[in-house]
Structure formats: structure tokens, C-alpha cells
Amino acid sequence: MKQTEASTPVFSLYYIAIDTEAGVTNEQFEQFVREKGCQIPCYPGWRWTLLRGLRGERAGQFLMLYEIENAGIRDRYQRADGNLTALARQFWRDRPHAQQLLREWQQLGTFSALPTIYTDYRLLAENKKSTVQDGPRYRERPGEEPEARVIGIHNLALRPDVKAATFETFIAENYQRIEDYPDWKFRLLKGERGNRLDQYVVMMEIASLAALDVFYPEPDIATDQAAIFASAHRDTKQMYEEWKQLASFSGSPQIYTDYLAVAESQCCGDDKGV
């Protein structure tokens, strides 16, 4: 698996907390983000999705997922220590209305800025054969139910005496064997900046809550459809068994949260009118 920095996206995760002491509710926060907060612009080449925990460690809590085109574009706006570059500071100075929206956001909860706990992850592998297409993770259309994807964030750990290079070589040589459930997409990420350096995460992107429930309507309890799929894709199941000899796998007993998308950025960073 050869990927260049210029073609490999960066995924950044920021823990978000609402001000419950001031009486802010999840519903109030989500409504603000969908109606106004989504207008806060992103840097060029960046986009974010606000996620709310469905189940797992952080059920009911929020996470900001940024997808950035590549590490070079990230580095134009964020330094290795998480602070803003001069270009990023100028970006916000040029957008006074965005600063006002940001202040309104911060009256309800935290935003994706220091000292928020965060990690930048680089992409090690993804299933290019997945039926999940690139596109909005949250979208509203008049007269229709919102489209909302599920994002599973599952932390991994290496087995005793297994070196990182051994695990990563195995993934690079075998990830092509993975066949995801319909409307699911596998990615393996590794922390490179922030609070979880060198730690691995499986990020599962699922097209909808309904697509999750077909196979896992309850945490760690698979349906008959999941068993049928596994029987039809024995090499994928065998690959997972080989994986488990080197590192833990998705789900219990490792820390994980499955999140539902509840809002997404709408404004391009080139729009100085916002």
C-alpha cells in the first residue's frame, strides 16, 4: 500500500462538551449548529461533521470529525503543536461575521480549538471497494428525513511484544482482502499529533442508522444477516482472525463509540462573506 502525502487525507477528532452547568441541552446545541454554526467557514481543503455518541464509551457526547485533503493542507493552518499558523490567524481576521458565530457557539459548548482534547490521524488503509461513496455525512432536504451517517471510532491495541511495523506491514499487505457489509466502509487510522500519538483506530463509516441495525442493532450482538455475510466472505473472516493475532479488533473489550452525524459544515473557506 503506497500512498503519498499529497493524496492521503488526514482525519482529526476533537472532543466537544456542552455547558450543561448553564442548562444547555443536546437538542439546543444541535439546533444551533444546524441553523447557524454550520455557517462557520472551514479552511480551504477542510470540512467538519458534528457527531453525537449513539452507544459505547461516549454515548450522548459530541465529537467533531474533520476530514482534511492532505497533511500539507493541514499544515498551512495548524502547527504541529496544535496552534494556529499565521495564515490561519489571518483567515479569521478576514471573517468578522464568522468570529461572531464562533462566539455564539462557545456560549453553548466548546469548539475544535486548544485546549480541546484532539488527535490528528493519518490514513493507513481503507476499503476502496466499499459501497459508501464520498459525500455529505449529514444533509437536510425540505420535506425529507435528514440523511445522517454513523461513524464508529474503535480504539485498538497491539498484543504483547508485537511491533508497530509488524502490524502495519500486515495491514498493508492484507487490507485488500476486506469486504465490508453493504453500506459500510472500513478505514484504519494512526494518531500522529495531539493526545493519542501512535495509537490505532478503526473508523467505520456507515451510510445510515438503518444500515447499522441490519447487522448490529445492539452493541456487539450480530444479526443472522451478519453471520450469513461472514459465511459468504470467508477470506475476510480469515484475515480478521490473522489480525487478532497481532492486535485487538473492533468492539469490546476495547474502548469505542458509535456516533451519529447531526450537523455538517456548509461554508467553503474561500468565502470571505461569512
N, C-alpha and C positions, 0 to 999 in steps of 0.2 A: 504494500500500500504506500504509494508515493504521492504526497500532496505538498504543494508549495504554499508558503505563507500567503502569497497573493491570492490563492484560490480557496483557502481554508477559513471558514467562519470562526469567530470567537463567540462563545455564549457566556454571558455574565449574569449571575444570580445575586440579587440584593434582598435581604430580609426587610420587610416593611411592617411597621407596627402602627396601629391607630391609637389615638389618645382616648382610651376607654375611661380614664380618670375624669375627663371633661365630658363624658357621656356620649362620645362619638360611637355610632354603631357601624357594623359592617355594611348594612344597607345604605346608610347615609354616605359613607366613604365611597362605595362603589357607584352610587348615583352621581356624586360629584365628578369622579374620574371619567365616567362615560359621557357626561354632559359638558364638562369644562376641562378637566385635567388632560383628556386625550388631545387637546389642542396645544399642549406644551410641545414645542418642536424638539425633534431629535437632531443630533449632529448628522451631517451627510454620511450615508452608509450605515446608520444605526436605526433600529426600531425596537420598541419595547411592548411587552404584553404584561398586564397585571393579572396575577393568578391568586386564587383563593383555595386553601387546602380543603380537599374533599375528605380524605382519610389518611391515616398514618400519623407520624410524629407531630405535624404542624396543621392538623385539621382545624379549619376556621381561621387560620392565619394567612397573611399575604406574602407574596414574593413577586419581585419584578424580574422578568426574564428579558434580557437584551440579546438580540442577535446582531452582530456586527460583521460586516462583509469580510474583513480580514484583520490581522494583527496590526498591519501598517496603518490602516484607517483608525483603529482604536488608539494607536499611539500618537496620532495627531492631536487628540483631545484629552487623553488621560495618561499621566506619567506612571511609571512602574510602581510608585508608592500609593497610587490611587488618587493623587491630587490632580487638579486641572492644569493643562498646559496654557501658555499664553493665548494660543488660538482659541481654546475653549472659553477662556475668560472674555475674550473679545466677542465671541459668539453670543454670550448672554448680555453683554453691554449693548449690542446692536438690537436687542429684542426686549425693550422695556415691558411690553404687554405680557410676554412670556414670564418675566420676573414676577409680575403681579399674580398671574395664575399659580406660579410656584409658591408664592407666599400663602395663597388661599389653600393650596394643597397641604402645606406644612402646618396650618392651623388644625387640620384633621388628623394628620399622621406624618410619618417620616417619608422622605423621598430617597431616591437612589444616589446618595452622596455621603461622603465621610461624615460622621463616624459609623454609618450603617455597616453591618457585617455583610461582606460580599466575597465572591470568588469569581475570577475570570477562568474559564475553562477552554482549553484547546481541543479540537475535534481529533480523536484518534481513529474512529471508524463510524460508518453509517451504512444503513441498508439502502442502497440506491434503487433496489427493486421494489421498494415499498409502494403501496397504492396511495399513501398520503402524499399529496402534492404540496409544493411551496405555495404559500398564500397566507391570508389573514388567519390569525389564531382566534380572533373574536371579530364578529361582524354582525351589525344590525341592519335590517331592511324593513321599510314600512310594511305593516300588515303581516309580517312573518316572525316566527320564533327566532331569537338570536342564534347564530352559529357560534359554537364555543368548543374549542378543542380541550382535551385533557392532556396535561403534561405530568408524567411521572418522573420524580427525581429520586433515584435509588442509589445510595452510597455503597461502595464496595470496599473490601479489604483483602490484601494478599494473604495467602496461607503462610505459616511459619517457614522461614528460610527461602521463600520464593522471591527472586529478584524482580524488580520492576521491568527490566529489559526482557526477562524471560516471558512474563505475562504479555507485554506489549508486542513481542515478536509473534507469540501465539495468535493474538488478535489480528495482527497484520496479515498473517498467513491463512487465517481461517474465517474471518468475518463474512467472506463471500458465501459461506455455507448457510448463513442465517436466512430463514424465510419467516417473515413476520405474519401475525394474524392479519386478515383483511382490515384495512383502515388503521393499522398500527405502523409505527416507524421507530426502529432502534438506532440510537447513537451511543457511542462510548466517548466520554469526556475525561480530561485530566486537568486538575487545578494547576494553574501556573502563576497566578497572582492573587493576593488577598488573603483570606483566612483559612483556606483549606488547600494549601500548597501540596502538590504531588499526590493528592487523593483522587480516586476514580469515582465517576458517577455514570450510571446508565440513565440516559434520558429517553423515555418512551413518549413519543408524540402520537396521540390517538385522535382520530377525526372528530369524535363526539362522545358524550357520555353513554349514548346507546351502544356505540362500538366497544366501549369498555365493558359494559354489562353483558354483552354477548358471551364473553369469555371469563370475566371476573366480576360478577355483580357484588361480591363481598371480598374483603381483603384476604388474599392468599387462598381463596377457595375457588378452584377452577370448575367450569361447567363441563357438561358432556361434549359440547362443541369444541372446547379446548383439547380434550382427550382425543377426539376424532382428528383434529388438525395435527396433533403431535404424531399420531399413528401414520398419517399421510406424509409426514416430513421427518422421517427417521434420522436423516443425516444432520438436520438441525438439532434434534434432540441429542444425538451423539456428540455434536460439537459442544453443546451446553454441559454435558457430562465431563468432557475433557477440560472445559473452562473451570469447572468446580474443583478440579484437582489443583488448580493454581490460585484461585481467588474465590471469594464468596460471589453469590449471584443475586439477582434482583429479588426484592421482597424480604420477608422475615428470615432470619433474625436481625438483618441489617436495618439501619435507620433509613426510612423512606417516607415520602409524602407524595400522594397523587393530588394534583391541583387541577382546578377548572379555570379556564380563561374567563375573565369577567370584564375586561376592557383592553383596548389597544390604541397605541399612538396613531394619530391621523395626520399630523403635520410634518412635512418634509423640512429638513434643516436648512434648505436653501431659501425658505420663505421668510423674509425679514418683516413681513406684515404681521407676524404673530409674535 
